[in-house]
Amino acid sequence: MKMGMVLALLVASTSLWAQASSKEDRTAILKYGIETEVLDLVQALRQEKNAEYRDLLLDAYGHARTDELKQALLLLFLDLKDTGLQDQAIHEISDSDKKGNGLLLEAVSYLTELKSQAAKESFATAVTGKNKILAVASIRALGKLGATDKVDDLLKIYQDAETDPNYKPDLIWTFGEMKAASAVDLLLKEYDENDAQPLFQRSILEALGKIGDEKAWDRIEAALAATNTDIRAAAVATLASFPSHPAAPLLASALRDAQPAVREAAALAAKTLKPAELKDILSYRVRKDPEAKVRVACLKALAAYGDGPSLVLSFVSDRKTEPATWRESLNLALDGQYPGTAEALRKLMEDDNKDKNGSLTATVTSALLSRRDGYRALFGVALASDKVPARAAALRAVSVGKYTEYRSTLETLAAKDADAGIRAQAAAILKDWGADPQAKKTN
C-alpha cells in the first residue's frame, strides 16, 4: 500500500472514531442506533480490538437484519478470538437456505479460525448440500480443523463419479492439511494420470509435501527439474517435509531461480529448515530481489533464525528500507514482541518527526493501536509530531487506552493546535475524562 493511501485511511478512521468516542455515545448507539450507525461503530471497535461492549455486541447480532452487520460482528469477534458467536455461526451454516454467500463464508471462516470442533458435523453435512460455494468452503474447513475422522468420507466423495470435478482441488488440499496418509496412493495415481494439467499436479504436489510420505519422493525429485514454473515451485516448497534428503543445496539453487515463484517457495522452505548456509543468500535477496513478495518471504525466513529478531529490527529502524520489507519487518517485530522493539520504534519516530516529509510515525502509531498498552510511552512521540495524521492516530490510542498521563498535552492541543480537527478530538477526550477543555485556552 502506498504511503498516501495509508495516510488517507488514517484520516478516514479518525473521522469514524470521532463520530462516537465516549462510552456513553457508544453504548447508546449499540442500544438504540440504526444498523448503519452500529456497523460504523463495530468497524471502529474492530480496529481498536475493543471488547468493552461484548454483551451489547452479542445482542446486536441477535437483532441484526443485514448480512453486512452480521459479517462485521463475526470479524470483530474473530479478531478478539472470542467464541461468543459460535452457536450463531453454526446456525447460519446449518440453516443456509436464502442466506447470502458472503455471510456463510464469514461464518465458516470464524468457526475454522477459532478451531470450533462443534462445527464439524455441520461442515460435513454442507459438503453434500446444494450450495456449492458453501460445500467447497466446508471441505476446506474440515481440513483446517484437522477432522481426520472424516477422511474416509471425503475419499468416497472424491471417487464418486457424481461429484463435481471442481471439488477435487479442494479435496486434495484438505487431504494435505489432514496429513492423510490413506490418501497418498490416490494422490500419486492422480498425479501420474494428469501430465497435461500442471496446475492440478501442483495442488497434488503441495498435498503430498504436507503429508511427507516417502512414497512421493521420486515425484518430488523429478518435479524439481520440471520446466513448468508451478510444478518446480511446488516441489521446492515440499523439501522441508523430507528431512532425509539434503535440502540446503537444492534451496540455494532455487533461491537463484529466474522465476519469483520458485525463489519464494525456497524462502518458505528455508523458514522451516533454517540451514545456516543460507543466511547470506537470504539476506542478499531481502535487499536486492526485484520482487516484493520474494523479499518479504526471505525476511520471514531470516526472522526464524536465532538472531532473527535483531536482523528484523535493523530493517525496522532503517528509514531507507523499501516499503513492503519495512512494513513486514514492523509486523514481525510487533507480533513477535521482539526485545528492543520499543527502543527501535522510538528512534525511528523521532527521526521521522524531524523530516518534513516523514510519514512513518503515523503508520507506526496506527499499527500500535491494537497493542497500545505495551507501547503507551510512544504515543507521546506521536503527539509531538507536526503531522496531523500522526497526532490524530495518537489521540485515538490515548482515548481508547484512557492514558490520562497525557492530560496536560491534550489540554495544550485542545487550546492551541493548528488543526481544528485535532483541537476537537483532544477536547472530546478531555470531556470524556471529566476535564474542562477550555481550561488552557488563552486570549
N, C-alpha and C positions, 0 to 999 in steps of 0.2 A: 504494500500500500504506500503510495507516495505521501510525503510529509504534509503537503497541503490538504490532502484528503483526511489525514489523521487530525489535523487542527480543526477542520470543518466538523468532524464527528465530535470532537471535544466541545466545541461551541454548542452544537446541537444537543448533546447530552446535558450540558449545563442548563440550557433553556428548559429541557424536560424536567430536570431536577428542581428548577426554580418554581415550577407550577405547583408543587406540593412538597415543601421541605420540612414542615413541622409535623410532629407526631399527631397532633390534633387534626391537621388537614388530611393527613394520610389515612387516619382511622375513619374520618368522615367519608372519604372517597370510597373506601372499601365497604362501608356500611350502606351508603346512600347514593353513590355515584352511578352514572350511566356506564355502560360497558366500555365505551371508548376511553373514558377517564380512568377506569380501573385498569384497562390494558396499558395505558401510558405509565401508570404507577407501577404495575407489575414489571414492565421493562426497566424502569429505573431501579427497582429493588433488585432485579437480577444483576444489573451492572454493579451494584453495591454488595451483592451476595448477602442481602439483608434478610434475616429470618425472624425479625422482631414481630411481624404480623402474621405468624403462621396460622393461628386459628381462624383469623378472618379470611386468609387466603384459601384455606380448605373450604370454608363456607362459600367463598366466591366461585369455586369450581362447581359446587353443587347447584348454584343458581345461574351459571354461565349458559347463555343461549347460542353463542357463536363459537365455532371451532377455533377461531383466531385467539380468543381469550383462553380457551382450554389449553391450546398449544403453548401459549406463553406461560401459563401456570405450570405445565409439565416441565418446560425448560427451566424455570426458576427452581422447582423442587429437585430437578436433576442436578443443577449446579450446586445446590445445597446438600446433595447426597441424602435427601430426605425421602423416606419410603412412604410418607403420609398419603400419597395419591396412588398407591399400588392397587388397591381394590378398584378404584375408579378406572384406572388404566386397563386392568384386566377386563372389566365390564365393557369398555369401549371395543375391545377386540372380540370378546365373546358374543356381543350383540352388534355386529359390524354393519348390518343392513342399513342403507340410507345414511351412512356416516361418510364424511369426506376422507379421502385417502391421506391428506395431509395430517389430520388428527390421528388416524390409525397408525401411520408411520411414526408419529411423535410418541404415541403410547408404546409402540414396540421398542423404540429407542430408549425411552425412560425405563422400561422394565428390564431390558437387557443390560443397560449400563449399570443399573443398580443390582444386577445379578439376582433377579427375582425368580427363585425356584418355584414359587407358587404359580407362575405364569406358564410353565412348561406344557401343561395339558392343553391350555387354550391355544398355544402356538401349534401344537401337534394337530389339533383339530383344524386350525386355519390353513394348514398346509394342503389339505384336500378340499378346501372350500371353493366357492365360486369366484371370490375376489382374488385375481391372480397377483395383483400388486401386494396385497396382504400376505398371500401364500409365499411369495418369494422372500418377503421380509421375515416371515415366521421361520422359514427354512434357515435363514442366516441367524436368527435369534437363537434357535436351538444349538447352533454351532457355538455362538458366543457364550451360551450358558453351559457349554460342555455337557449337553444332555446325551451322554453315551448310551443310556438305556433306550434311546430312540434310533440308534444306528441301524439295526436290522429293519426297522420300519422304513427308514429313508432309503436303504438299499433296495427294498422291494419297490418303492416308488420310482427309483431311478431305472430299474429294469422293466418296469411296467410299460408295455407298448403304448398305452393310452396317455402316459404322462407327457405333458407339454415339453417339447425339446428345449424350450427356453429356460426350464427349471434346472437343466443339467449343470451349467456352470456354477450355480448357487449351491446345488447339492455337493458338487466336487469341493467347493470352498469349505462347506460345512464339514465334510469328511476330514479335511485337513485340520480345521480348528479343533475337532474332536480327537485328533490323532488316532483315527480309526484304523487300526492295523487290519481289521477284517475287510476293509475296502481296498487294500493295496492291489490285490490281484485284478480286481475290476478296473482300477485306475491304470494299471500297466497295460491291460488289454485295450482300453480306450485310447491310450497314448499311441500304441503301435498301429491302431486302425485309423488314425486321423492325421496322417502326414500332411494332408492338404489343408489342414486347419491350424495354423501356428498359434492363433490366439487361444483356441481350445486346448492345444497342447501346453501352452504356457500355464493355463489355470491348473492343469493336471500336475505339471512340474512343481508349482507352488504348493499344492496339497501334499505331494509326495515329500517335499522338503520339510514341511511341518511334521509329518508323520515320522520321517527319519528312518525308514526301514531299509536295511542294506540291499534288499532285493531291487531297489530302484537305482542303485549307484551306477550301473552301466549306462542307463539312460541319461543320468545327470552328466556323467563324464563325456558322453557323446555330444550332449547339448552345449557343453562349454565351448565347443569348436563350431557351433552352428553359425551359418551365415545370417540367419534371421535374428535381428536385434532382440525381439521379445523373448525368443527361446533362450538366447545366450544370457540375457539379464536374469531371467527366471532361474536358470541353472546356477549362476553366480550367487544369487540370493540364498540358495539352499545349502551352501557349503558349510555354514555353521552347524547344520544338523548331522553332518557326517564327520565327527572328530577323528575317526580312524584314518582319514585321508588328509595328508598335509595340505592346508589351505592357504597359508601365507603367500607362497609364490604365485598361486593362482589369483589371489586377490590383488597382489601388487601389479600383476599384468592387467587385471580388469580395471584397476584404478587409472590406467593409462589408455583404456579403450577409447576409440574415436566417438563412440556413442554415449551420450549423457546417461541414458537409462542403465547401461552396464556399469558405469562408474558409480552411479547412485546405489545400485544393488550391491556393489562391492563394499561401499561405505557402510551399508546396513549390516552386512555380514561381519565386517570388521568391528562394529559396535558390540557384537555378541562375543566374538572370539578374542578381541583385544591383543593381537600379536604385536610384540614390542617393535619388531622390524618395520611395521607400517606407519609408525607415528610421524616420521619425517615426510612421507609422501602425503599423508592425510593433512598435515599442516600446510604443505605446499598447495594442495587442492583447495583448502579453505580460503587461501589468499588469492589464488591465481585461476581457479577453474572459471571458465566463461559462463557456466550455468549456475543460477542461484540455487536451484534445488540440489545440485551436487555439493556446492559449498556448504549448505545447511546440513546435508546428510553427513558430510565429513566432520563438521563441527560437533554434531551429536556423537559421532564415533569417538572423537578425541575426548569428549566430556566423560565417557565411560572409563577412561584410564584413571589410574591412581592420582595423577597430578592434573586430572581434567578440570577441576574447579578453578585452579589458578590460570589455566590456559583460557578458559571461558571468560573469566573476569578481565583478562588482558584485552579481549576483544570488546567487552562492555565499556571499559574505561577509555578506549581509543575512539575519539570522535570522528576519526577518519575511516573507521570500519564501514564497509558498504552496508546500506540499509537492511537488506534481508539477513545478512550474517549478524549484524548488530542486534536486530530485533530478536532473533533466535537465541543469541547469547544472553540477552536480558531475560527471556522466558526461562532458559535453563537455570540461570543463577537464582531467580526468584522461586521457581518450582523446586529446585534442589536445595534451597536455603543454604547456599554456599557460604562458609565463613568469609568475612571480608566484603560481602556484597554491599552492605550499607555504606561502608567507607568508600568503595569504588563509585557508588552512585552519587554520594555527596560531592566528591571531586568532579565527577562528570557534570553534575548540575551547576556547581559553582563556576566551572569553566564555560558552560553553555550560557549562563546568565550574563557573562561578560561579552558574549558575541551578539552583536546587534541583530544578526540573522538566525540566532540559535533557536531551535525548536525541540530539542531533546528533553528539556526539563518538563515541558507539558506532556510529552509522551510517557516519560518515566512516572510522573505523578499520577497520570491516569491508570497506568499499569499497577501502581501501588494501592489503588483504591480498595481492591478486594483483599489486600494483605496489609491493610493500613496499620494495625496495631504493632506490627514488628518494625515499622519504619516511620513512626509518627514524628520523629525529630526532623525528618527530611522535608516535611511539609512547610517548615519554616523557611527552608531554602527556596522552595517554590513560591511562597508568599512574597519573598523578596525580589522575585523576577520582575522585569519591566514588561514582560509579555502577558497579555490578558489571558490567553488560554491556560498558561501555567498557574496564574493566580486563581482562576476560576476552578480548575481541577483541584487545587489545594484546598480551596474553601469548601468544596463539596466533601472532601475526605475529612476535614476538620469538623464539619457539621455532622456527618454520619457517625464519626468516631466520638463525637462530643468531647473534643480536645480543648478544654477550657483554658489550658495553659497559653493558648493563643489569643485570649480575650483582648489584651492590650493592642496586639497587632490588628485585630479585627476592628477595634474601635477607631484606630487610625485610618484603616481602609474605608470604613463606613463614612468617615468625615472628609477624607482628603483624596481618595483615589481618583485618578484622572478619568477612569471609565465608569460611566453611570451604572452599567450592569454589575460591576464589581462592588460599587457602593451599595447597591440594593441587595446584593447577595450577602455581603457582610452584615448589613443592618438586619436582614431577616434572621440570620443565625443568632445575632445578639438578642433579638427579640425573643427567639425561641429559648434562649438561655436565661431570659428574665432580666436582661441588661437594657439600658437606655441607649439606643444607637445615636441619639442626639448629644450624648454627654461630652464628646470631644470635638464637636463642631465649633469652628471659630468664626468670628465675624469677618 
